[in-house]
Amino acid sequence: ERGHKATTLTDAGRSLAAGIGKGFDRIEQALKEVCAPDEQRQRKLRINLPPSFAMKLTVPLLTDFRRSFPEVLLEVSTPYGVPDSEFDVAVVYARPAVDEWITDLLWEERPTILCHPDLVRGGISDLASFIAANEIIHVKIVDMEPYLTWQRFLVQNGLAGVAVARGVTFDSASLGVQYALSGQGLVLADPALFREEIESGRLVAPVTAHYYEGFGYYLKTDAEGLV
């Protein structure tokens, strides 16, 4: 579309440009691999992972992968929120969405209260009073206010009159749980990510109440990149 001083792409043009740009990037990468000397050629696997997922679950898997495929160069990044623009395999923490990637649900997240066992030595007679008596640990979620997770947890479990706009906020569940392991506060986190700490007794999930907002961990693959 020609304007007074510049030309701009139409909506169709922008969509086409994005696809063409990606195609040229693939061609350039393929030419580099083909033209490189045999001793310099190396397969590369680019992996994007959420920070807590990477820290808690991925290192053992990558170790096994390296033993099986030592010739593959791994590039692991942990972007916060959406994955990088270029990747071969990614795990994304998000709600269900339709996009250009091949997507498979790994599991739905259902956070529950996790804390140090010392905080529940005497048992919990009343959940609302238990929450009110302890420090609150918040974990940032993309596009959500930090306090919102706890507020919705209270609503979903029929708890009223408990102030949760207090405490400390971390930008990853791993940091929040690490703080809880020091004996400080209650954190809403996915027990599947912290199974080792729970099974060892260093962390407890003292109640069955959980929170569900539709978030989950999704495996995304770039079909073109894995050809």
ABEGO torsion letter per residue (X at the ends): XBBAABBBBBAAAAAAAAAAAAAAAAAAAAAAAAABBAAABBBBBBBBBBAAAAAAAAAAAAAAAAAABAABBBBBBBBBEBBBABBABBBBBBBBBBBABBBBBABBBBBBBBBBAAAAAAEBABAAAAAAABBBBBBBBBGBBAAAAAAAAAAAAGBBGBBABBEBBBABAAAAAAAAAAGBEBBBBBAAAAAAAAAAGABBBABABBBBAGBBBBBBBBAAAAX
